[in-house]
Amino acid sequence: MYLRTILFSTLVLFCTGTALAQRPGPEFWRKAGCEPLEPRTKLEAIEDKHSTVIIKGFTRITTVEVRGVRIDAIEMRELGNAARTKGLVVVLREAGERPDDNRAFVDYEEIEPLLNAIDAISRVDETATKLAGFEARYKTQGDLEMGVFRQTSRGTAVVLTTGICDRATTTISLDDLAKVRAMIQEAKSRLDEIR
């Protein structure tokens, strides 16, 4: 009888000790296994809030069109909170049998560095390295990635990518990258108007 009590107590202690050692954390609320634990942009932080009303205003930039790319100027705030967060949403749509959309948030503070990066990677060519191929890349905190690379012996291509898990990728020309830059600049101007 004494041995049974000790074994039962040991079993209960072992089970409760294991259960108490497991701490639920932010990873419990992740939407997917490969997404980051914490939001990387201010816009993502507001978008991911629970149990609150989020007010979102947006303007789709349509003056220039690039196939597979959509850019929106956006502002978000919680209901009852005057503080708002502004930025961009860049949506890429992959072509194919089952088109896939993916988006990336760019906070307002990141827009100017993004425009500067587009200018810089647009000028990269074969003189940047002594090797046969070249590539220049830029990535925002919200996982918008741009890369310029040698496509053929005389041509350069641009790859735009959004997302972590279900990435969407679009290949465009340098001329289309200039149009994307113009769309981003226009979105920034729209956001500046609502100060």
Backbone as CSV, one residue per row, in Angstrom:
resi,resn,N_x,N_y,N_z,CA_x,CA_y,CA_z,C_x,C_y,C_z
1,MET,0.806,-1.177,0.000,0.000,0.000,0.000,0.862,1.258,0.000
2,TYR,1.900,1.293,0.813,2.814,2.407,0.902,3.517,2.622,-0.437
3,LEU,3.922,1.529,-1.115,4.588,1.596,-2.401,3.653,2.173,-3.461
4,ARG,2.374,1.793,-3.439,1.389,2.327,-4.390,1.221,3.834,-4.211
5,THR,1.183,4.305,-2.996,1.023,5.726,-2.714,2.224,6.509,-3.244
6,ILE,3.414,5.980,-3.031,4.628,6.653,-3.515,4.631,6.674,-5.043
7,LEU,4.301,5.562,-5.692,4.271,5.518,-7.154,3.208,6.463,-7.714
8,PHE,2.040,6.476,-7.098,0.966,7.364,-7.560,1.376,8.825,-7.384
9,SER,1.966,9.171,-6.255,2.415,10.545,-5.998,3.496,10.956,-6.990
10,THR,4.423,10.048,-7.275,5.484,10.328,-8.238,4.903,10.561,-9.628
11,LEU,3.935,9.733,-10.008,3.297,9.889,-11.317,2.572,11.228,-11.422
12,VAL,1.818,11.604,-10.394,1.105,12.886,-10.389,2.095,14.045,-10.444
13,LEU,3.159,13.977,-9.669,4.175,15.024,-9.664,4.838,15.138,-11.032
14,PHE,5.132,14.022,-11.642,5.760,14.024,-12.969,4.829,14.646,-14.008
15,CYS,3.562,14.288,-14.005,2.598,14.814,-14.984,2.352,16.306,-14.790
16,THR,2.166,16.736,-13.537,1.902,18.158,-13.307,3.152,18.990,-13.543
17,GLY,4.303,18.456,-13.241,5.563,19.171,-13.486,5.776,19.408,-14.972
18,THR,5.472,18.414,-15.789,5.602,18.553,-17.232,4.601,19.578,-17.767
19,ALA,3.384,19.554,-17.265,2.363,20.502,-17.723,2.716,21.926,-17.316
20,LEU,3.259,22.117,-16.121,3.626,23.460,-15.680,4.851,23.994,-16.412
21,ALA,5.697,23.112,-16.900,6.904,23.540,-17.604,6.585,24.098,-18.984
22,GLN,5.432,23.784,-19.541,5.055,24.277,-20.860,4.373,25.627,-20.714
23,ARG,5.030,26.657,-21.211,4.481,28.003,-21.115,3.881,28.400,-22.451
24,PRO,2.618,28.735,-22.479,2.078,29.247,-23.733,2.633,30.642,-23.993
25,GLY,3.056,30.883,-25.195,3.613,32.186,-25.542,3.019,32.675,-26.837
26,PRO,3.621,33.683,-27.436,3.093,34.231,-28.672,3.029,33.203,-29.790
27,GLU,3.895,32.188,-29.729,3.881,31.188,-30.791,2.569,30.415,-30.836
28,PHE,1.810,30.416,-29.745,0.517,29.737,-29.734,-0.457,30.415,-30.701
29,TRP,-0.304,31.717,-30.894,-1.233,32.480,-31.729,-0.752,32.648,-33.154
30,ARG,0.360,32.055,-33.517,0.849,32.199,-34.888,-0.136,31.638,-35.886
31,LYS,-0.252,32.305,-37.038,-1.157,31.840,-38.082,-0.552,30.678,-38.858
32,ALA,0.750,30.664,-38.966,1.433,29.595,-39.692,2.765,29.335,-39.020
33,GLY,3.295,28.154,-39.232,4.530,27.762,-38.574,5.739,28.568,-38.958
34,CYS,5.753,29.166,-40.149,6.952,29.874,-40.568,6.814,31.386,-40.462
35,GLU,5.716,31.906,-39.959,5.567,33.340,-39.793,6.274,33.785,-38.522
36,PRO,6.742,35.027,-38.489,7.454,35.506,-37.296,6.533,35.581,-36.088
37,LEU,7.131,35.496,-34.911,6.355,35.513,-33.681,5.737,36.874,-33.421
38,GLU,6.443,37.932,-33.739,5.980,39.289,-33.474,5.791,40.039,-34.789
39,PRO,4.874,41.000,-34.834,4.724,41.813,-36.046,5.991,42.625,-36.308
40,ARG,6.340,42.769,-37.567,7.563,43.476,-37.918,7.327,44.931,-38.272
41,THR,6.104,45.285,-38.625,5.792,46.668,-38.959,4.667,47.161,-38.059
42,LYS,4.514,48.478,-37.993,3.433,49.061,-37.193,2.078,48.692,-37.791
43,LEU,2.011,48.640,-39.120,0.757,48.270,-39.778,0.364,46.832,-39.444
44,GLU,1.335,45.917,-39.435,1.047,44.527,-39.054,0.572,44.444,-37.615
45,ALA,1.161,45.257,-36.738,0.782,45.222,-35.319,-0.689,45.591,-35.148
46,ILE,-1.144,46.599,-35.895,-2.554,46.971,-35.794,-3.434,45.927,-36.467
47,GLU,-3.021,45.444,-37.633,-3.795,44.448,-38.385,-4.026,43.175,-37.569
48,ASP,-3.053,42.802,-36.731,-3.134,41.552,-35.975,-3.846,41.678,-34.632
49,LYS,-4.326,42.860,-34.265,-4.977,43.032,-32.964,-6.293,42.278,-32.902
50,HIS,-6.580,41.767,-31.717,-7.821,41.034,-31.455,-8.702,41.858,-30.524
51,SER,-9.989,41.601,-30.564,-10.972,42.169,-29.635,-11.012,43.693,-29.682
52,THR,-10.787,44.269,-30.835,-10.878,45.711,-31.011,-11.327,46.006,-32.433
53,VAL,-11.954,47.152,-32.635,-12.394,47.552,-33.964,-11.256,48.329,-34.622
54,ILE,-10.856,47.881,-35.798,-9.791,48.534,-36.557,-10.434,49.292,-37.714
55,ILE,-10.096,50.568,-37.833,-10.585,51.377,-38.940,-9.446,51.528,-39.932
56,LYS,-9.740,51.183,-41.183,-8.718,51.183,-42.221,-9.200,52.066,-43.373
57,GLY,-8.377,53.015,-43.771,-8.646,53.829,-44.947,-7.575,53.539,-45.979
58,PHE,-7.967,53.492,-47.240,-6.961,53.199,-48.258,-7.325,53.863,-49.576
59,THR,-6.304,54.102,-50.380,-6.455,54.631,-51.731,-5.629,53.762,-52.657
60,ARG,-6.264,53.138,-53.604,-5.553,52.327,-54.593,-4.912,53.266,-55.617
61,ILE,-3.656,53.047,-55.900,-2.923,53.874,-56.858,-3.134,53.266,-58.244
62,THR,-3.809,54.021,-59.114,-4.182,53.480,-60.421,-3.705,54.341,-61.586
63,THR,-2.910,55.377,-61.318,-2.475,56.238,-62.418,-1.532,55.510,-63.367
64,VAL,-0.773,54.583,-62.854,0.128,53.751,-63.654,-0.227,52.310,-63.336
65,GLU,-0.112,51.428,-64.318,-0.443,50.032,-64.073,0.728,49.136,-64.440
66,VAL,1.031,48.225,-63.541,2.047,47.200,-63.779,1.373,45.864,-63.530
67,ARG,1.422,44.987,-64.516,0.756,43.686,-64.423,1.263,42.906,-63.214
68,GLY,0.327,42.474,-62.373,0.668,41.657,-61.214,1.035,42.435,-59.971
69,VAL,1.026,43.790,-60.037,1.433,44.605,-58.888,0.321,45.604,-58.574
70,ARG,-0.054,45.660,-57.295,-1.020,46.655,-56.831,-0.444,47.343,-55.606
71,ILE,-0.572,48.664,-55.561,-0.068,49.437,-54.424,-1.201,50.294,-53.890
72,ASP,-1.390,50.234,-52.566,-2.399,51.038,-51.888,-1.720,51.892,-50.831
73,ALA,-2.109,53.169,-50.748,-1.756,53.997,-49.600,-2.769,53.641,-48.522
74,ILE,-2.311,53.469,-47.286,-3.207,52.974,-46.240,-2.932,53.678,-44.923
75,GLU,-3.994,53.861,-44.164,-3.858,54.306,-42.777,-4.772,53.430,-41.929
76,MET,-4.317,53.110,-40.724,-5.093,52.277,-39.807,-5.061,52.892,-38.417
77,ARG,-6.151,52.671,-37.703,-6.205,53.079,-36.301,-7.258,52.239,-35.585
78,GLU,-7.127,52.201,-34.275,-8.139,51.534,-33.459,-9.269,52.509,-33.185
79,LEU,-10.480,52.006,-33.119,-11.629,52.832,-32.800,-11.430,53.455,-31.424
80,GLY,-11.618,54.764,-31.331,-11.442,55.458,-30.056,-10.030,55.931,-29.806
81,ASN,-9.095,55.598,-30.690,-7.707,56.012,-30.543,-7.379,56.967,-31.682
82,ALA,-6.930,58.166,-31.363,-6.632,59.156,-32.396,-5.324,58.848,-33.124
83,ALA,-4.424,58.110,-32.488,-3.141,57.784,-33.116,-3.368,56.838,-34.283
84,ARG,-2.766,57.137,-35.403,-2.939,56.303,-36.589,-1.576,55.933,-37.146
85,THR,-1.572,54.881,-37.918,-0.366,54.393,-38.565,-0.596,54.424,-40.060
86,LYS,0.406,54.954,-40.794,0.284,55.093,-42.238,1.374,54.281,-42.929
87,GLY,1.103,53.958,-44.192,2.098,53.244,-44.975,1.524,52.753,-46.289
88,LEU,2.141,51.713,-46.807,1.759,51.120,-48.082,1.403,49.655,-47.897
89,VAL,0.562,49.181,-48.786,0.350,47.747,-48.941,0.724,47.435,-50.379
90,VAL,1.685,46.554,-50.556,2.094,46.115,-51.885,1.576,44.699,-52.062
91,VAL,0.722,44.511,-53.071,0.118,43.210,-53.332,0.650,42.689,-54.658
92,LEU,1.152,41.471,-54.637,1.610,40.810,-55.861,0.656,39.684,-56.187
93,ARG,0.327,39.554,-57.448,-0.542,38.475,-57.907,0.241,37.654,-58.918
94,GLU,0.436,36.378,-58.580,1.101,35.465,-59.499,0.108,34.968,-60.530
95,ALA,0.546,34.879,-61.744,-0.308,34.340,-62.802,-0.251,32.815,-62.753
96,GLY,-1.174,32.177,-63.421,-1.190,30.717,-63.474,-2.603,30.195,-63.400
97,GLU,-2.695,28.879,-63.270,-4.011,28.260,-63.183,-4.768,28.724,-61.950
98,ARG,-4.074,28.788,-60.822,-4.669,29.265,-59.582,-3.888,30.491,-59.126
99,PRO,-4.327,31.691,-59.524,-3.582,32.893,-59.140,-3.490,33.025,-57.626
100,ASP,-2.344,33.456,-57.158,-2.106,33.586,-55.733,-1.711,35.019,-55.427
101,ASP,-2.388,35.637,-54.462,-2.058,36.990,-54.014,-1.279,36.906,-52.717
102,ASN,-0.367,37.832,-52.538,0.314,37.976,-51.268,0.648,39.439,-51.101
103,ARG,0.707,39.896,-49.863,0.926,41.314,-49.624,2.064,41.549,-48.652
104,ALA,2.574,42.756,-48.708,3.604,43.199,-47.776,3.238,44.597,-47.304
105,PHE,3.384,44.831,-46.005,3.162,46.154,-45.444,4.478,46.912,-45.404
106,VAL,4.427,48.206,-45.729,5.598,49.084,-45.645,5.173,50.286,-44.817
107,ASP,5.772,50.453,-43.642,5.456,51.603,-42.799,5.904,52.890,-43.480
108,TYR,5.268,53.998,-43.106,5.560,55.294,-43.719,7.050,55.630,-43.620
109,GLU,7.667,55.345,-42.485,9.084,55.661,-42.275,10.001,54.898,-43.233
110,GLU,9.518,53.789,-43.787,10.330,52.980,-44.695,10.178,53.390,-46.166
111,ILE,9.230,54.272,-46.473,8.954,54.586,-47.879,10.134,55.306,-48.531
112,GLU,10.672,56.319,-47.878,11.796,57.069,-48.469,13.021,56.169,-48.682
113,PRO,13.421,55.346,-47.685,14.531,54.417,-47.946,14.218,53.421,-49.075
114,LEU,12.954,53.019,-49.207,12.569,52.117,-50.292,12.739,52.810,-51.642
115,LEU,12.306,54.055,-51.747,12.486,54.809,-52.998,13.967,54.964,-53.338
116,ASN,14.786,55.257,-52.330,16.233,55.374,-52.554,16.837,54.050,-52.997
117,ALA,16.358,52.957,-52.412,16.866,51.633,-52.790,16.483,51.292,-54.223
118,ILE,15.271,51.648,-54.636,14.859,51.401,-56.027,15.761,52.161,-56.983
119,ASP,16.067,53.413,-56.632,16.985,54.199,-57.468,18.346,53.517,-57.566
120,ALA,18.831,53.034,-56.438,20.162,52.415,-56.415,20.204,51.105,-57.193
121,ILE,19.224,50.222,-56.978,19.286,48.929,-57.664,18.965,49.068,-59.150
122,SER,18.280,50.140,-59.529,17.994,50.359,-60.951,19.265,50.684,-61.739
123,ARG,20.250,51.255,-61.051,21.502,51.636,-61.712,22.546,50.525,-61.731
124,VAL,22.309,49.438,-61.012,23.297,48.349,-60.955,23.334,47.636,-62.305
125,ASP,24.554,47.409,-62.792,24.731,46.675,-64.050,26.001,45.837,-63.957
126,GLU,26.466,45.341,-65.094,27.622,44.438,-65.088,28.906,45.104,-64.624
127,THR,28.945,46.434,-64.540,30.155,47.103,-64.054,30.275,47.038,-62.530
128,ALA,29.246,46.552,-61.832,29.265,46.473,-60.368,30.191,45.376,-59.861
129,THR,30.503,44.407,-60.713,31.370,43.298,-60.315,32.204,42.860,-61.507
130,LYS,33.309,42.215,-61.224,34.160,41.706,-62.301,33.758,40.300,-62.724
131,LEU,32.791,39.724,-62.038,32.314,38.398,-62.378,31.230,38.485,-63.450
132,ALA,30.865,37.349,-64.017,29.954,37.335,-65.176,28.539,37.776,-64.834
133,GLY,28.033,37.413,-63.678,26.660,37.758,-63.308,26.636,38.765,-62.184
134,PHE,25.496,39.377,-62.005,25.342,40.323,-60.892,23.921,40.258,-60.362
135,GLU,23.763,40.741,-59.152,22.450,40.811,-58.507,22.508,41.891,-57.441
136,ALA,21.433,42.659,-57.322,21.293,43.647,-56.250,19.925,43.425,-55.633
137,ARG,19.848,43.431,-54.292,18.586,43.135,-53.608,18.329,44.145,-52.505
138,TYR,17.039,44.327,-52.215,16.620,45.163,-51.096,15.370,44.529,-50.503
139,LYS,15.295,44.521,-49.168,14.158,43.905,-48.491,13.676,44.818,-47.373
140,THR,12.354,45.026,-47.307,11.779,45.828,-46.235,11.496,44.935,-45.030
141,GLN,11.153,45.560,-43.917,10.849,44.785,-42.707,9.611,43.924,-42.883
142,GLY,8.684,44.353,-43.733,7.446,43.612,-43.950,7.531,42.604,-45.073
143,ASP,8.729,42.240,-45.498,8.997,41.203,-46.490,8.595,41.546,-47.917
144,LEU,8.769,42.792,-48.295,8.756,43.151,-49.703,10.204,43.105,-50.143
145,GLU,10.490,42.269,-51.132,11.869,42.106,-51.589,11.949,42.436,-53.069
146,MET,12.975,43.207,-53.433,13.221,43.566,-54.823,14.626,43.122,-55.173
147,GLY,14.752,42.523,-56.343,16.065,42.097,-56.797,16.246,42.382,-58.277
148,VAL,17.398,42.920,-58.628,17.757,43.163,-60.026,18.885,42.205,-60.343
149,PHE,18.801,41.537,-61.502,19.836,40.574,-61.864,19.983,40.513,-63.372
150,ARG,21.098,39.934,-63.813,21.326,39.756,-65.242,20.460,38.595,-65.708
151,GLN,19.581,38.894,-66.659,18.708,37.851,-67.185,19.336,37.193,-68.405
152,THR,19.866,37.984,-69.300,20.572,37.483,-70.484,21.868,38.260,-70.596
153,SER,22.635,37.979,-71.636,23.906,38.678,-71.785,23.730,40.176,-71.998
154,ARG,22.546,40.603,-72.475,22.322,42.031,-72.696,21.137,42.572,-71.928
155,GLY,20.491,41.775,-71.108,19.274,42.234,-70.448,19.297,42.071,-68.952
156,THR,18.543,42.921,-68.285,18.421,42.905,-66.838,16.948,42.736,-66.489
157,ALA,16.674,41.971,-65.458,15.295,41.751,-65.016,15.177,42.105,-63.540
158,VAL,13.939,42.302,-63.118,13.640,42.641,-61.729,12.667,41.603,-61.192
159,VAL,12.908,41.133,-59.981,12.004,40.200,-59.313,11.469,40.879,-58.070
160,LEU,10.143,40.901,-57.948,9.477,41.401,-56.740,8.889,40.202,-56.017
161,THR,9.082,40.150,-54.697,8.594,39.033,-53.896,7.956,39.581,-52.627
162,THR,6.831,38.977,-52.225,6.206,39.310,-50.951,5.931,38.023,-50.195
163,GLY,5.929,38.140,-48.871,5.552,37.010,-48.033,6.720,36.190,-47.540
164,ILE,6.384,35.307,-46.594,7.373,34.384,-46.033,6.993,32.965,-46.395
165,CYS,5.793,32.567,-46.014,5.355,31.185,-46.217,4.900,30.954,-47.649
166,ASP,3.828,31.595,-48.023,3.280,31.461,-49.368,3.725,32.667,-50.175
167,ARG,4.952,32.634,-50.613,5.532,33.778,-51.312,4.894,33.958,-52.679
168,ALA,4.712,35.209,-53.053,4.270,35.545,-54.403,5.430,36.257,-55.078
169,THR,5.698,35.892,-56.316,6.823,36.449,-57.050,6.365,36.923,-58.413
170,THR,6.845,38.096,-58.801,6.544,38.657,-60.108,7.843,39.148,-60.724
171,THR,8.056,38.813,-61.983,9.231,39.295,-62.710,8.793,40.422,-63.631
172,ILE,9.495,41.548,-63.539,9.169,42.713,-64.344,10.447,43.272,-64.973
173,SER,10.283,44.251,-65.837,11.428,44.905,-66.482,11.860,46.121,-65.658
174,LEU,13.001,46.710,-66.031,13.450,47.927,-65.368,12.466,49.075,-65.614
175,ASP,11.851,49.101,-66.798,10.837,50.128,-67.080,9.643,49.975,-66.144
176,ASP,9.225,48.731,-65.903,8.122,48.501,-64.971,8.518,48.857,-63.540
177,LEU,9.796,48.654,-63.181,10.266,49.048,-61.850,10.163,50.560,-61.689
178,ALA,10.443,51.294,-62.746,10.281,52.753,-62.696,8.812,53.119,-62.483
179,LYS,7.900,52.365,-63.080,6.473,52.602,-62.868,6.077,52.278,-61.426
180,VAL,6.625,51.186,-60.880,6.354,50.832,-59.479,6.851,51.951,-58.568
181,ARG,8.033,52.487,-58.875,8.572,53.599,-58.087,7.629,54.797,-58.143
182,ALA,7.099,55.096,-59.329,6.166,56.211,-59.473,4.899,55.969,-58.655
183,MET,4.426,54.729,-58.614,3.245,54.395,-57.816,3.520,54.590,-56.326
184,ILE,4.704,54.174,-55.882,5.072,54.332,-54.473,5.189,55.811,-54.132
185,GLN,5.790,56.586,-55.030,5.922,58.031,-54.806,4.552,58.698,-54.719
186,GLU,3.632,58.299,-55.590,2.283,58.856,-55.542,1.571,58.474,-54.251
187,ALA,1.741,57.234,-53.810,1.131,56.801,-52.553,1.681,57.614,-51.386
188,LYS,2.971,57.880,-51.398,3.581,58.707,-50.340,2.990,60.109,-50.370
189,SER,2.789,60.671,-51.557,2.196,62.005,-51.669,0.779,62.007,-51.105
190,ARG,0.019,60.963,-51.372,-1.346,60.867,-50.829,-1.324,60.802,-49.304
191,LEU,-0.354,60.081,-48.754,-0.245,59.981,-47.309,0.201,61.315,-46.702
192,ASP,1.063,62.050,-47.407,1.504,63.356,-46.922,0.341,64.347,-46.867
193,GLU,-0.626,64.199,-47.745,-1.782,65.107,-47.789,-2.678,64.972,-46.554
194,ILE,-2.660,63.819,-45.890,-3.576,63.594,-44.767,-2.932,63.844,-43.419
195,ARG,-1.834,64.541,-43.370,-1.155,64.793,-42.094,-2.023,65.404,-41.105
